[in-house]
C-alpha cells in the first residue's frame, strides 16, 4: 500500500469519485449495500474512488470497488484521520494517506475529486458536504457534480429551500450545484454522464492544479 502526494500524483489523469458517508453504518444495513453496489459499478468503469479509508460506508465503498474491478487500472484511495476513537484504515485500500487535521484532509479530498457522492452520514459527512459545496460555489474548485444519494438528503434539500433560500441567504444557482439521487442506480447515471464528458475532453478540470493549497507534511 502506497501513500499519495496530491502535487506529484501518478494517477492524476484518472477520473475520481469521492464518496462521503457515515462510519457508523454497519455491513448489512441498506445504506451499506447501496454504497457497496455503487462502488462496484464505479470500478467496472475503471474509475478511481476516494474515501476516508475507515469503517462504515467507507468500508462499503472500498470493498465494493475491489469486488467490482476487472483489472488493476483503477485505485481505491483512503484519506484516514487520526481521532480519539481511532479510525483505522480498512484493508481494501490501494493508496492511503494519514491525517491529523481535518482541514488538511478536506483540502486533499478537494484536490483529488472529479465528482463527489454524499451518502447518509452525521456531523463529519455534513462538514464534507458543506466544504465541497462552498468551494464549488465560490469557484475555488472546479464545477464538479455534488450528488446527494438517499432519502436523508431529500429532507435536507427541503429545509434549505424553506429557510435559507426563501430568505435570500443563498441563490437558486447555488441549489443547482446539488444533484439529488434516490439510489445508487440514479447516482451512477450522473457519474457516467460526467465521466463520458471527461473522456471526450468536454469537462476536464484538474482540481489538484486549480485548488492551489500547500500540502505540508503533518506533525504529530
N, C-alpha and C positions, 0 to 999 in steps of 0.2 A: 504494500500500500504506500503510495507516494503522497507528498504534500503539494499544494498548489500555490503558485505565485501569480496573482492576477496580472501583474505587469510583464511577466515573462511566461505566458501561458501557452503551452504547446497545443492546447485544444481550442484556442480562441476562434477558429474557423467553424466550430461546431455550433449548431443551434442548440440553445439550452433552455429547459423549462425548470424554473424553481417552484417547488411545492412546499407551501407553508401549512402547518396544521398541528393539532394538539399532540403532546407527548403522553397524554393520559388515556387516550383511546386504545383499547386492547384488541389483540387479534381475535377475530370472530365477530366483533362489533360491525354493524352495517357500514359505518363510515370507514373503518379499516379496509373492508373489502372493496369499497368504491375507489379508494386511493390505490390499492393494490392493482385493481383491474386497469385503472388509468395508466399507471406506470408501466404495466405490461405492454399496452398499446403504444406508449411513447417509445419504449425500447424497440419494438418491432419496426418503427420508422427510423431507427438508428439516431435518435435524438438523445442528447445528454440530459440528465436530471441533476438538480442541486437541491439538497435538503439540509436540515440542521444536523443530520447524521445520527440522531439519537433514537429513542424508542417511540412507541405510539404510531402516529401517521407517518413519521419519518422512516420508521422501520417498514411500514406498509409500502411506501414508495420505493425504498431501496430494494426490498425483496422482490416486489413486482417487476422492477426494472431488470434485475438479474434473471428472473424466470422468463422474461419476455424476449430476451436477446437471441438473435440468430447468429451473431458473431461478436467480436470484441471491439468493434469500431466505435461504440458509444460508451460513455463513462457515467458512473454514479459518484457524484461529488458530495461530501459531507462537511459542513462547517459547524463543528461542535463547539459548545460553550461550557466553560467551567463555572458551575454554580454550587451553592452549599449542598443541595441534594444532587450529588454528582450525576451528570448526564453522560453516560458512557457511549462512545461510538458503537453503532451496530456493526455486525460482521459482513454486511453486504456492500461496503464502500470500496471503490477503486482508488479514489483520491480523497484525502482528508486534510483539514486544517483545524487546529485547536485555537480557540479564542478565550480571552479573559475579560473582554469588554464587549458589551452588546453593540456599542456604536461601531467598533471596528468590524464586527461580524456583519452588521447590517450593510455597511459600505461594501463589503466583499460580495454579499448577495447581489447588490445592485450592479456592481461591476461585471458580474458574470451572467446576468439574466437577459434572455431574449423574450421571455414570456413568464408570467407569474400566475400560479394557481393557488388560491387561498381556500383550503379545506376547513371544516369546522375546527374551532380552537378557542382558547381563552385569551388571557392578557398578552402573552407572548405573540400569539397569532394576530391579535388586533394591532399590536405595535408594528409588526412586519407589514401588515396591510396598509396602515396609515402612513408609514415611512415611504413605502413604494408609491402610494397614491400622491403624496405631496411632491415627491421628486419628479414624477411624470407631469403633475400639474404645473410646476414652475420651470419645467424643461431642463432640469439638472441631469436627467437621464432621457434616453430615447422614449418615444411614444410606444411603449410595449403594452401588449394586452394584459390587463389585470382581471383574471377570471375568478369569480366568486362561485365556488361549487357547493351546492347543497342548500337545504331549506333554511338553515340558520341565517344565511345572508339575504334571503328574501325579506325577512323581518328587519334586518339591518338597513336595507335599502329603503324600506317603507319609513323607517324612523328618520333617515337622512332627508328624505323628501318632505316629511311632515314638519320637521323642525328647522335645521339649518338652511335647507334650500328655500323653504317657504319664507323665512325671514331675510333672505338675500345674503346669507353668510357664505354662500358658495354659488356658483353659476351652473346652469344646466349642462354646459360643456364639461364641467368637472364631473358631473354624474355620468356623462357619456364615456368617461375613461374606464368605468367599471362595467364588466360584462357578466351578467348572471347566467349560470348554467345549472340546470336542475340536477344533473347526474354526470357520471364520467363519460358517457357517450356524447352528450352535448359538449362537454369540456373538450373532448378530443377533436370534435369537428372544428372548434375555434382554433385550437392549436395547429391543426393541419392546414387551415386556411392561411395562417401567418407563416407557417413553415414553408408552404409552397411558394409564397411570395418571397421569402428569404432565398430559396433555391433559384428563383428567377432573377434575383438581384433587385427586386422591387422595394424591399424594405430592410436592406442591410444597414444596421446601425449597431456598432460595437460599443457597448456601454463601458468597457474597460478603457476605451480611448476617450469617450465623451465625458464620463464621470471622473474628473481629474481629482483624485484624492491621493494622499501619500500613505502608502501601505508600509508601515514601520513594524519592525519586529517587536512583538509584545513582551513585556517583562512580567514575570510572575510576582 
